[in-house]
C-alpha cells in the first residue's frame, strides 16, 4: 500500500527489445513494505534503465543497483532472490541465487548492489526478476526486473537450403547455409560489432529415419561481409526425405545451432490419428473427381453446339477486332482453356471439401509444434489453443538405453478474465509404442496461467532415434481444442553416466540452522560425471537451476515449507544422462515472527512527571514473552511495562526487544517518542500564611493553591530568608513586623506567582504588681 501498481506490456522482436507501455494504479492505505526509489544497471561505469536490454561487452561485468526507502515505523529486513532466464528462445530458468540481506531502518534509505552473472560470456539475451522476501517468505519490497545482452562470440544461422529433394547413395548435394555475424553494439560510441574471427561451420544430413547419412565442414570468417556458405555433401545412403542440422562453433563451443526439415511438410511435423484419410488427401481426391466431371460436361456442351474450340466471332462483334488465331494442331499440352478448367475444378473441389465439413478436429488444431517450438499459430485464434512448450529434453537429446528421464513441459492457458468453470486438459504421450495419459486442471476464473508439468518416462532399450508424440486435448466450455507435436530422442551407449546425489544437508543461505528433522537452506551435493558440460537440478520434477561442470553442489533457499524431491541430470550438448537417484528434503517452516506495539503514557509529559512505556505483542506467536528495554535518559527495564521520570524538556525514545520460545524475536523502537514539554500555567494561583498574626517564635504555614490543581514545581522566597520548593512550607519568625512571602511556579509556559503577608507581634512586658 502507498505505492503504485504497474502493468507493463513489453515488445520484443527476434530477441531485440523494442519498447514498453505502462499502466499505473494508485494503491490507497498506509505503507507496509519498503519502496524501490531507483533501479539501474551499471555496465562499464555507465548507467542504463534495467528494461532497455543494454549490451555487456565480452569480459565485462553488470551490476544491478537498487535504492530502497522505508516509509514505515519499523525496521525492514529482506533477502534478494534473483532468477535469470533465457529470454532469447525458450525462456528456461538459467540461474537462481540469493544475495546478501538488506536492512532498511525506519524512515531511512538503503542501497543494494547485486552482481549479475555473465555466464562465461555466453552470448544471449538474459532477462530476470529480483524478489525481496523476509524470513517468513512475505514480500518486503516490490520486485524489480531487468534485461541485458551478452556480446561474446556469437552468430546466428537463419536458414538452410538444399538443391535436391531426394538423394541416392553416393550422390552429392549442395547445402547452402545463411547466417549472420554478431549484432552491432548499439550502446558503444562507434557501434562496433564483436570480432569473432574464423569459426567452424558443420552440416549434417539425416534420412527419413533420422539416421546420419553425411556431414561436411567449412571454415568461415564472421568478421567479413559474407552471410552465406555452400557446402557440398556426399551421402552414404539413399534418402527419400531429408533433414539437416547446421552448427557454427569456435574452439569447440557452439555459437549457433539450426535444424530443419528439407522435405515437403506432409512428410514431417505434427501428425494426428484420425483413423482415415487426411483432409488434404480428401480435398485432392474430390478436386480430381470434380475436374473430370467438369471436363466431361464442357466437352458435351461443345459437341452439342457443334462448334470447334476456336471459331470465328459470331455476327454482331466488332469488325475491327483482330482476326482469331488459327486452330492449334492436336497436342498433349494443356491449352489455356484446359488450365482454367483445371483451376476452376480445383477451387470448386476445395470449396466442396471444406463446406462438407471434413475433419472438424483439424480445423480446431490451429497450432502445432515440432521439436518443442510452435509453428503455424494464428494470432486471431491463438488464445483458443492449449499452448505447449517442451522444456526438457531438447530435440535430438542423447539418452542411454533404459534411462529414466522426465519430460518437462510448460503449458500456457489463455482465456477471458471472467472465465467460469474448471478446464480439463488430457495429455497423451506416446514413446516406442507405449501410451501414457495424464490429466491436469485449469483453475477457475483465471486469465493467463503458466503451469509446468513433469512426466516420468523411460528410454527404449534398443539404440536408435525415437519420437515422443504429444497430444494435448483441452475441453473448456464444452469446446474441444487440441495441440499435437513431437520431439525426438537418440538412444545410444555414448550418453553420460548419471550423477550420484548425496543426502541433503544444511547449507549457507538466509535461513537459520535448521531443525532436528528439517533444513532451512537445502544443500545438494553430487558426484562429478566424466564429459559433463553442466548439470540440471530438479525440484519436484521441475527444473530448478543449471550450473557449470565445475560446480558440484547447489543450495536451494527458496523452497516452500514442506517435503520436496530432488534429482540431478548431467548434460553435454544434446547428450543427457539418466536421472540421478532421487533424494527428499524437508524445508523447515518459518518460525512465527513477533510484532509489538510500543506506547508511552502520558504523552506529552512534563518535567518531573512519570512516563510508563508499554509493549503489547501480537501476531502468530503466543508467548510466553520476555522483554528488555533500553532508551534515552538511561531508560532500562525487563517487564512488559517500564516507568521512567524525565526531568528535562525534550523528546525521548524507547526500544524494546520481545522474545518467546520458538518464535523470531523483534526489536522495535517506539514509533512515537514521548515529548516532555513545559506545563501550562494554571488559570489562577493564590497563596496565604496561617495564622495571619503570630508572636515571635511561633510557626507560620504558607500554602500555594493553583487552580486547577496539578503536579507543579514551586519556588518560595520572602523575608527572614524564607525559601522552599513544596506547595506547603512552614517558617518560624524571630523578629516582629510585617512579613511577606512570594511563591512562583517553575517550568511553565507562562510565568505564574503569588504574594502574601502576615504580622509578627513583639512579646509584651509583664510587670508584677
C-alpha positions in Angstrom: 0.0 0.0 0.0 1.0 3.6 -0.6 2.7 2.7 -3.8 1.8 2.5 -7.5 0.8 -0.8 -9.0 2.2 -1.0 -12.6 1.2 -3.2 -15.5 3.9 -3.3 -18.1 3.4 -4.5 -21.7 6.8 -5.2 -23.4 7.5 -5.6 -27.1 10.4 -7.9 -28.1 11.2 -8.9 -31.7 13.7 -11.6 -32.6 15.3 -11.2 -29.1 15.6 -7.4 -29.5 13.9 -5.1 -27.0 11.6 -2.7 -28.8 9.8 -0.8 -26.1 7.0 -0.9 -23.5 3.9 0.9 -22.2 2.8 1.2 -18.6 -0.5 1.4 -16.9 -0.3 2.6 -13.2 -2.9 2.1 -10.4 -2.6 4.1 -7.2 -2.9 2.0 -4.1 -4.5 3.6 -1.0 -3.7 2.9 2.6 -0.6 3.1 4.8 2.7 1.7 3.5 3.6 -1.7 4.9 6.7 -2.5 2.8 9.8 -0.8 1.6 9.6 1.0 -1.7 12.1 1.0 -4.6 13.1 4.5 -5.4 15.7 3.9 -8.0 17.0 0.9 -10.0 19.8 0.9 -12.6 22.1 -1.4 -14.5 25.7 -0.4 -14.3 27.9 -1.6 -17.2 31.4 -0.2 -17.7 30.7 2.7 -15.4 27.6 3.8 -17.3 24.0 3.5 -16.0 21.2 2.1 -18.0 17.4 1.6 -17.5 17.1 -2.0 -16.5 14.4 -2.8 -19.1 16.3 -1.4 -22.1 18.4 -4.5 -22.6 21.9 -2.9 -22.7 24.8 -4.9 -24.1 27.6 -6.2 -21.9 30.9 -6.4 -23.8 32.9 -9.6 -23.7 34.8 -9.8 -20.4 32.6 -7.0 -18.9 30.5 -7.1 -15.7 27.0 -6.0 -15.0 25.7 -4.7 -11.6 22.1 -4.1 -10.5 21.9 -1.1 -8.1 18.6 -0.7 -6.2 17.8 2.1 -3.8 15.1 1.4 -1.1 13.2 3.7 1.1 11.4 2.6 4.3 8.3 4.7 4.8 7.1 2.6 7.8 7.9 3.0 11.5 9.8 -0.3 11.9 13.0 -1.8 10.5 12.5 -3.9 7.4 15.0 -6.7 6.5 14.8 -8.9 3.5 16.8 -11.1 1.2 17.0 -10.5 -2.6 16.2 -13.7 -4.6 17.4 -13.5 -8.2 16.2 -15.5 -11.1 17.8 -15.2 -14.6 16.0 -16.6 -17.6 16.9 -17.3 -21.3 14.6 -14.8 -23.0 16.0 -15.4 -26.4 14.4 -18.8 -27.1 12.6 -21.0 -24.7 12.7 -18.8 -21.6 14.0 -21.5 -19.3 15.4 -20.7 -15.9 19.2 -20.4 -16.2 20.3 -19.5 -12.7 18.7 -18.8 -9.3 20.5 -17.4 -6.3 20.1 -15.3 -3.2 22.1 -12.2 -2.3 23.1 -10.6 1.0 20.4 -9.5 3.4 19.3 -5.8 3.1 18.3 -3.9 6.3 16.4 -0.6 6.0 15.8 1.2 9.2 12.5 3.0 9.9 12.2 6.3 7.8 15.6 5.7 6.3 17.1 4.5 3.0 19.5 1.8 1.9 21.2 0.5 -1.3 21.8 -3.0 -2.6 24.3 -3.9 -5.3 23.8 -7.2 -6.9 26.4 -8.7 -9.3 24.5 -10.4 -12.2 26.1 -13.4 -13.9 27.7 -13.2 -17.3 27.7 -16.9 -17.9 31.3 -17.0 -19.1 30.4 -14.5 -21.9 27.8 -16.8 -23.4 26.1 -14.6 -26.0 22.4 -14.4 -25.3 19.6 -12.1 -24.2 19.1 -12.6 -20.4 16.0 -11.5 -18.6 15.3 -11.8 -14.9 13.5 -10.7 -11.8 14.5 -10.0 -8.3 12.1 -10.5 -5.4 12.6 -9.2 -1.9 11.3 -11.6 0.8 11.6 -11.5 4.5 12.3 -14.6 6.6 8.7 -15.6 6.6 8.6 -15.6 2.8 6.4 -12.5 2.6 7.1 -9.6 0.2 9.1 -6.9 1.8 9.6 -4.6 -1.2 8.3 -4.6 -4.8 10.0 -6.9 -7.2 12.2 -5.5 -10.0 13.1 -6.9 -13.4 15.9 -6.5 -15.9 17.2 -7.4 -19.3 20.7 -7.4 -20.7 22.6 -8.8 -23.7 26.0 -10.5 -23.5 28.1 -9.7 -26.5 30.6 -12.6 -26.7 31.5 -14.9 -29.6 28.1 -15.2 -31.3 26.5 -15.9 -34.6 23.0 -16.7 -35.9 22.1 -19.4 -38.5 19.0 -18.1 -40.3 18.0 -20.9 -42.7 19.2 -23.8 -44.7 18.6 -24.7 -48.4 19.4 -27.8 -50.5 19.4 -28.2 -54.3 17.8 -31.7 -54.2 14.7 -33.1 -52.6 15.9 -36.8 -52.5 19.3 -38.5 -52.9 20.7 -41.8 -53.9 23.7 -43.5 -52.3 26.9 -41.7 -53.3 25.1 -38.7 -54.8 26.3 -35.2 -53.9 24.0 -32.3 -52.9 24.9 -28.6 -52.2 23.6 -27.3 -48.8 23.5 -23.5 -48.5 23.7 -22.1 -45.0 22.5 -18.5 -44.5 24.0 -16.9 -41.3 24.6 -13.5 -39.6 27.5 -12.3 -37.6 27.0 -10.7 -34.1 24.7 -7.7 -33.9 26.1 -4.2 -33.5 26.6 -2.9 -30.0 24.1 -0.1 -30.1 25.5 1.5 -26.9 29.1 1.7 -28.0 30.4 5.1 -29.3 31.3 3.5 -32.7 28.5 0.9 -32.9 31.1 -1.8 -33.5 30.2 -5.4 -33.6 32.2 -8.0 -31.6 35.1 -9.5 -33.6 34.7 -13.3 -33.6 37.1 -14.3 -36.4 37.2 -17.7 -38.1 34.7 -20.4 -36.9 33.8 -23.9 -38.0 30.6 -24.5 -39.9 29.3 -28.1 -39.9 26.3 -29.5 -41.7 24.8 -33.0 -41.0 22.1 -34.7 -43.2 19.6 -37.2 -41.9 17.3 -39.5 -43.8 13.6 -40.2 -43.1 14.6 -42.5 -40.2 16.8 -39.7 -38.6 19.9 -41.7 -39.5 23.0 -39.7 -40.2 23.9 -40.1 -43.9 26.5 -37.4 -44.4 28.5 -34.5 -43.0 30.5 -31.6 -44.3 32.6 -28.8 -42.6 34.0 -25.5 -43.7 35.9 -22.6 -42.1 34.2 -19.2 -42.4 35.1 -15.7 -41.2 32.4 -14.0 -39.3 34.2 -10.6 -39.5 33.9 -10.5 -43.2 31.0 -9.4 -45.5 29.8 -12.9 -46.5 26.5 -14.1 -45.0 26.1 -17.5 -46.7 28.2 -20.5 -47.4 27.7 -23.6 -49.7 28.9 -27.0 -48.5 29.0 -29.9 -51.0 27.9 -33.1 -49.2 28.0 -36.7 -50.4 25.6 -39.1 -48.8 26.3 -42.6 -47.7 22.8 -44.0 -48.2 19.6 -43.4 -50.2 17.2 -40.9 -48.7 13.6 -40.1 -49.8 13.2 -37.2 -47.4 15.9 -35.1 -45.8 16.5 -33.2 -42.6 19.6 -31.2 -41.8 21.4 -29.7 -38.8 23.9 -26.9 -39.1 26.3 -25.8 -36.3 28.6 -22.8 -36.0 31.3 -23.4 -33.4 34.5 -21.9 -32.2 37.2 -23.8 -30.3 34.6 -26.5 -29.5 32.0 -24.1 -28.2 28.7 -23.9 -30.1 27.6 -20.4 -31.2 24.5 -21.4 -33.1 22.5 -24.5 -34.0 19.8 -24.7 -36.6 17.7 -27.8 -37.5 15.1 -28.0 -40.2 13.2 -30.4 -42.4 14.3 -30.1 -46.1 11.3 -32.1 -47.5 7.7 -31.2 -48.1 5.7 -30.6 -44.9 3.4 -33.6 -45.5 6.3 -35.9 -44.7 7.2 -34.5 -41.3 5.8 -32.4 -38.5 2.8 -32.9 -36.3 0.7 -35.9 -37.1 -2.8 -36.9 -35.9 -4.5 -40.3 -35.7 -7.9 -39.5 -37.2 -8.3 -43.1 -38.4 -8.8 -42.3 -42.1 -7.6 -40.1 -45.0 -6.3 -36.7 -44.1 -8.3 -33.6 -45.0 -5.7 -32.6 -47.7 -5.9 -36.0 -49.4 -9.7 -35.9 -49.4 -9.7 -32.4 -50.9 -7.3 -33.5 -53.7 -9.5 -36.6 -54.4 -12.7 -34.6 -54.6 -10.9 -32.0 -56.8 -9.8 -34.6 -59.3 -13.4 -36.1 -59.5 -14.9 -32.6 -60.0 -12.2 -31.9 -62.6 -13.1 -35.0 -64.6 -16.8 -34.2 -64.3 -16.2 -30.6 -65.4 -14.1 -31.6 -68.4 -16.7 -34.1 -69.5 -19.6 -31.6 -69.2 -17.7 -29.0 -71.2 -16.9 -31.4 -74.0 -20.6 -32.5 -74.1 -21.6 -28.8 -74.4 -19.2 -28.2 -77.2 -20.3 -31.2 -79.1 -24.0 -30.3 -78.7 -23.2 -26.8 -80.1 -21.2 -28.2 -83.0 -18.5 -25.5 -82.7 -14.8 -26.2 -82.5 -12.8 -24.8 -79.6 -11.6 -21.9 -81.9 -14.3 -20.5 -84.2 -14.9 -17.2 -86.0 -16.5 -14.4 -84.0 -20.3 -14.5 -84.2 -22.1 -11.8 -86.1 -22.5 -8.6 -84.1 -19.0 -8.4 -82.8 -16.7 -5.5 -83.7 -15.5 -6.0 -87.3 -12.3 -4.0 -86.5 -11.2 -6.6 -83.8 -8.1 -8.7 -84.7 -8.9 -11.9 -86.5 -8.8 -15.0 -84.4 -5.7 -17.2 -84.3 -5.7 -20.2 -86.5 -6.6 -23.5 -84.8 -3.8 -25.2 -83.0 -2.7 -28.7 -84.0 -3.7 -31.5 -81.7 -1.2 -31.7 -78.8 -1.0 -33.3 -75.4 -0.1 -29.9 -73.9 -2.9 -28.3 -72.0 -4.5 -25.3 -73.6 -5.3 -22.2 -71.6 -9.0 -23.2 -71.5 -8.0 -26.6 -70.1 -5.8 -24.9 -67.5 -8.6 -22.6 -66.5 -10.9 -25.6 -66.3 -8.4 -27.3 -64.0 -8.1 -24.3 -61.8 -11.9 -23.9 -61.5 -12.2 -27.6 -60.8 -9.6 -27.5 -58.0 -11.2 -24.4 -56.4 -14.7 -26.0 -56.6 -13.3 -29.2 -55.2 -11.6 -27.5 -52.3 -14.7 -25.4 -51.6 -16.9 -28.5 -51.6 -14.4 -30.4 -49.3 -14.5 -27.5 -46.8 -18.2 -27.0 -47.0 -18.8 -30.7 -46.4 -17.2 -30.3 -43.0 -14.3 -32.8 -43.4 -12.1 -33.3 -40.4 -13.6 -30.7 -38.0 -11.0 -31.6 -35.4 -8.2 -30.5 -37.7 -9.9 -27.1 -38.2 -9.6 -26.5 -34.4 -5.9 -27.5 -34.1 -4.5 -24.2 -35.2 -1.1 -24.7 -33.6 1.4 -27.5 -33.9 4.9 -27.8 -32.6 7.9 -29.7 -33.7 11.0 -30.1 -31.5 9.4 -28.0 -28.8 8.7 -24.9 -31.0 5.3 -23.7 -32.1 4.6 -23.1 -35.8 1.5 -22.0 -37.8 -0.2 -20.2 -34.9 -2.9 -17.7 -36.0 -2.9 -14.6 -33.8 -6.7 -14.2 -34.0 -7.2 -17.7 -32.6 -4.0 -18.2 -30.6 -5.8 -17.8 -27.3 -8.1 -20.8 -28.0 -5.4 -23.4 -28.1 -3.5 -25.1 -25.2 -0.1 -23.5 -25.8 2.6 -26.2 -25.1 6.4 -25.8 -24.9 8.8 -28.7 -24.3 11.5 -27.5 -21.8 13.4 -30.8 -21.4 14.8 -32.8 -23.0 15.6 -30.7 -26.0 15.0 -32.1 -29.5 17.6 -34.8 -30.5 18.8 -35.2 -27.0 21.0 -38.3 -26.4 20.0 -40.8 -23.7 21.3 -44.2 -22.7 19.2 -47.3 -23.2 16.6 -47.8 -20.4 17.4 -44.4 -19.0 14.8 -42.9 -16.6 14.1 -39.3 -17.5 11.4 -36.7 -17.2 9.5 -35.0 -20.0 9.1 -31.4 -18.7 6.5 -29.3 -20.5 5.2 -25.8 -19.9 1.6 -25.0 -20.8 0.1 -21.5 -21.0 -3.6 -21.2 -20.7 -5.2 -18.0 -22.2 -8.8 -17.4 -21.5 -11.1 -14.5 -20.9 -10.8 -13.0 -17.4 -14.4 -13.8 -16.4 -14.0 -17.5 -17.2 -16.3 -19.7 -15.1 -15.7 -23.4 -14.5 -12.6 -25.6 -14.5 -10.9 -26.6 -17.8 -9.6 -30.1 -18.1 -6.6 -31.0 -20.1 -5.6 -34.5 -21.2 -2.0 -35.3 -22.1 -1.4 -38.3 -24.4 2.3 -39.2 -24.7 3.5 -42.0 -26.9 7.1 -43.3 -26.9 8.1 -46.5 -28.6 4.5 -47.8 -28.9 3.7 -47.2 -25.2 1.0 -44.7 -24.5 0.7 -42.8 -21.2 -2.2 -40.4 -20.3 -2.1 -37.6 -17.7 -4.9 -35.2 -16.6 -4.4 -31.6 -15.5 -7.0 -29.0 -14.5 -7.1 -25.3 -15.1 -8.2 -23.2 -12.0 -11.4 -21.4 -12.3 -11.6 -17.7 -13.1 -8.0 -17.1 -14.2 -6.9 -15.3 -17.3 -3.4 -16.3 -18.3 -1.8 -19.2 -16.4 1.5 -20.9 -17.0 1.9 -24.3 -15.5 4.8 -26.7 -15.7 4.4 -30.4 -15.6 6.9 -33.3 -15.4 6.0 -36.7 -16.7 8.4 -39.7 -15.9 9.4 -41.7 -18.9 11.9 -44.5 -19.7 14.1 -44.5 -22.8 13.8 -47.6 -25.1 16.2 -50.5 -24.6 17.5 -50.6 -28.2 19.7 -47.8 -29.7 18.1 -45.6 -32.3 16.1 -42.4 -32.9 12.7 -42.3 -31.4 9.8 -39.8 -31.4 7.9 -38.7 -28.4 4.5 -37.8 -29.7 2.5 -35.5 -27.6 -1.2 -34.6 -28.0 -2.8 -32.2 -25.7 -6.7 -32.1 -25.6 -8.4 -29.3 -23.8 -12.1 -29.0 -23.0 -13.3 -25.7 -22.0 -17.0 -24.5 -22.1 -17.6 -27.9 -23.8 -15.4 -26.9 -26.7 -12.6 -29.2 -27.7 -9.3 -27.7 -28.7 -6.1 -29.6 -29.2 -2.4 -29.3 -30.0 -0.1 -32.0 -31.2 3.6 -32.4 -32.0 6.7 -34.3 -31.2 10.3 -34.2 -30.2 13.0 -36.8 -31.0 15.4 -38.5 -28.7 18.5 -40.5 -29.7 19.2 -43.6 -27.7 22.9 -44.7 -27.8 25.6 -46.0 -25.5 27.7 -42.9 -25.7 25.5 -40.9 -23.3 26.7 -39.6 -20.0 26.7 -41.5 -16.8 24.1 -40.5 -14.2 25.5 -38.5 -11.2 25.1 -39.8 -7.7 23.2 -37.4 -5.4 24.1 -37.3 -1.7 21.6 -36.8 1.1 20.8 -33.1 1.5 22.5 -31.1 4.3 22.1 -27.7 5.8 23.7 -25.1 3.5 24.7 -21.5 3.6 21.9 -19.0 3.0 19.5 -16.6 4.6 17.8 -19.3 6.6 18.6 -20.4 10.1 20.4 -23.5 11.4 17.6 -25.9 10.5 15.9 -28.3 12.9 16.1 -31.9 14.0 14.1 -33.1 11.0 14.1 -30.2 8.6 16.5 -27.8 6.8 16.4 -24.1 6.3 18.7 -24.0 3.3 18.7 -27.3 1.4 22.2 -28.1 0.1 22.6 -30.7 -2.6 26.0 -32.4 -3.4 26.6 -34.9 -6.2 29.4 -36.8 -7.9 31.2 -35.5 -11.0 30.4 -37.1 -14.3 33.1 -37.5 -16.9 32.5 -35.4 -20.0 29.7 -33.4 -18.5 29.5 -29.7 -19.5 26.9 -28.8 -16.8 24.2 -30.1 -14.5 20.5 -29.5 -14.3 18.9 -29.6 -10.8 15.3 -30.5 -10.5 12.9 -30.0 -7.6 9.7 -32.0 -7.6 10.2 -32.8 -11.3 10.6 -29.2 -12.4 14.0 -27.8 -13.4 15.3 -25.5 -10.6 18.7 -24.4 -11.9 21.5 -25.1 -14.3 25.2 -25.0 -13.1 28.5 -25.4 -14.8 30.6 -28.6 -14.9 32.9 -27.5 -12.1 30.0 -26.8 -9.7 29.1 -30.0 -7.8 26.7 -28.5 -5.2 23.7 -26.3 -5.1 21.8 -24.7 -2.2 18.0 -24.2 -2.5 17.0 -21.4 -0.2 13.7 -20.6 -2.0 11.8 -23.8 -1.4 8.5 -23.5 0.4 7.9 -25.2 3.7 7.3 -29.0 3.4 9.0 -32.0 1.8 10.5 -31.8 -1.7 12.2 -34.4 -4.0 15.4 -33.6 -5.9 17.4 -35.2 -8.7 20.3 -34.1 -11.0 20.9 -34.6 -14.7 24.3 -34.3 -16.3 24.3 -32.6 -19.8 26.8 -32.1 -22.6 25.5 -30.5 -25.7 22.5 -32.6 -26.7 23.6 -35.6 -24.6 21.8 -36.1 -21.3 22.4 -38.6 -18.6 19.8 -40.7 -16.8 18.2 -39.0 -13.8 20.3 -39.3 -10.7 18.9 -41.1 -7.6 16.1 -39.1 -6.0 16.6 -37.6 -2.5 14.0 -36.0 -0.3 14.4 -33.0 1.9 12.0 -31.1 4.2 12.2 -27.4 4.3 11.6 -26.0 7.8 8.5 -23.9 8.3 9.4 -20.4 9.1 9.2 -19.5 12.8 6.4 -17.1 13.5 7.7 -13.6 13.9 6.7 -11.4 16.8 5.4 -7.9 16.4 4.6 -5.5 19.1 3.3 -2.0 19.7 5.3 0.4 21.9 3.3 3.2 23.5 4.3 5.8 26.1 1.7 7.3 28.6 1.1 10.0 29.3 2.3 11.8 26.2 3.1 14.6 26.3 4.6 14.7 29.7 6.1 17.4 31.9 9.4 17.8 33.7 9.4 15.6 36.8 6.4 13.6 35.6 6.4 9.8 35.4 6.1 8.2 31.9 5.1 4.5 31.6 6.1 2.6 28.4 4.0 -0.4 27.5 4.8 -3.2 24.9 1.9 -5.2 23.6 3.0 -8.2 21.4 0.7 -9.5 18.6 0.9 -12.0 15.7 1.1 -15.8 15.4 3.4 -16.2 18.4 1.6 -16.8 21.6 4.4 -16.4 24.2 5.3 -16.5 27.0 7.1 -13.3 26.2 10.2 -11.7 27.8 11.1 -8.0 27.5 14.3 -6.0 27.5 14.1 -2.2 27.4 16.7 0.5 26.6 16.2 4.1 25.7 17.1 7.8 26.1 17.9 9.3 29.5 19.2 5.9 30.7 15.9 4.1 30.4 16.1 0.4 31.2 13.7 -2.4 32.3 12.7 -6.0 31.9 8.9 -6.1 32.2 6.1 -5.6 29.8 5.9 -2.0 31.2 8.6 0.3 32.5 8.2 3.7 34.2 10.7 6.5 34.0 10.8 10.1 35.2 12.1 12.7 32.7 13.4 15.9 34.4 14.4 17.9 31.4 12.4 19.2 28.4 13.0 17.2 25.2 11.9 14.2 23.0 12.8 10.7 24.3 12.7 7.3 22.5 12.5 3.8 24.0 13.4 0.4 22.3 12.1 -3.0 23.4 13.2 -6.5 22.4 10.4 -9.0 22.7 11.3 -12.7 22.6 9.5 -16.0 23.1 10.3 -19.7 22.6 10.2 -21.0 19.0 9.5 -17.5 17.7 11.6 -14.9 15.9 12.3 -12.1 18.3 11.6 -8.5 17.4 13.4 -5.3 18.4 11.3 -2.3 17.9 11.7 1.4 18.7 8.7 3.4 19.7 7.2 4.8 16.6 6.2 7.9 18.6 8.6 9.4 21.1 7.4 10.9 24.4 7.6 14.7 24.4 8.4 16.4 27.7 7.1 20.0 27.4 6.6 22.9 29.8 3.4 22.7 31.8 0.8 25.3 31.0 0.2 28.0 33.7 -2.9 27.5 35.9 -5.8 29.8 35.5 -5.1 31.3 38.9 -2.7 31.0 41.8 -3.5 32.1 45.4 -1.3 31.9 48.4 -1.6 32.7 52.1 0.0 32.3 55.5 -1.7 30.9 58.6 -2.2 32.2 61.2 -2.2 35.8 60.0 -0.9 37.2 63.3 1.6 35.5 65.5 4.1 36.3 68.2 7.8 35.9 67.8 9.0 32.3 67.9 5.7 30.9 66.6 5.3 29.0 63.3 3.5 30.2 60.1 2.3 27.7 57.4 2.5 29.1 53.9 0.2 27.4 51.3 0.0 27.9 47.5 -3.3 27.0 45.8 -3.2 26.7 41.9 -6.5 26.4 40.0 -6.8 23.9 38.5 -4.7 21.7 40.7 -1.7 19.9 39.2 1.8 18.5 39.7 3.7 21.7 39.7 7.2 22.7 40.9 7.2 25.5 43.5 9.7 28.1 44.4 9.2 30.2 47.6 11.1 33.4 48.7 10.4 36.1 51.3 11.5 38.0 54.4 13.8 36.5 57.0 15.3 34.2 54.3 12.1 32.4 53.6 12.6 29.6 50.9 11.1 26.3 49.9 10.1 24.1 46.9 6.9 22.5 48.1 3.3 23.5 47.8 3.1 23.9 51.6 6.1 25.2 53.7 6.5 26.4 57.3 8.5 29.2 58.8 9.4 30.3 62.4 9.9 34.1 62.7 12.2 35.5 65.4 11.6 39.2 64.7 8.5 41.3 64.7 6.9 43.2 61.9 5.1 42.6 58.6 6.5 39.5 56.9 5.8 38.9 53.1 6.2 35.7 51.0 6.2 35.1 47.3 5.6 31.8 45.5 6.4 31.1 41.8 5.5 28.0 39.7 8.7 26.8 37.9 8.9 25.5 34.3 5.7 26.7 33.0 4.9 28.1 29.5 3.9 31.3 31.2 5.0 32.9 34.5 2.7 32.5 37.5 3.3 33.8 41.0 1.5 35.0 44.1 2.5 37.2 47.1 1.0 37.4 50.6 1.9 38.7 54.1 1.4 38.1 57.9 2.1 40.2 61.1 4.5 39.1 63.8 4.0 40.9 67.2 6.6 41.6 69.7 6.4 39.9 73.2 4.6 42.1 75.9 6.4 43.2 79.1 4.7 41.7 82.2 5.1 43.8 85.4 4.5 42.2 88.7 2.1 44.2 90.9 
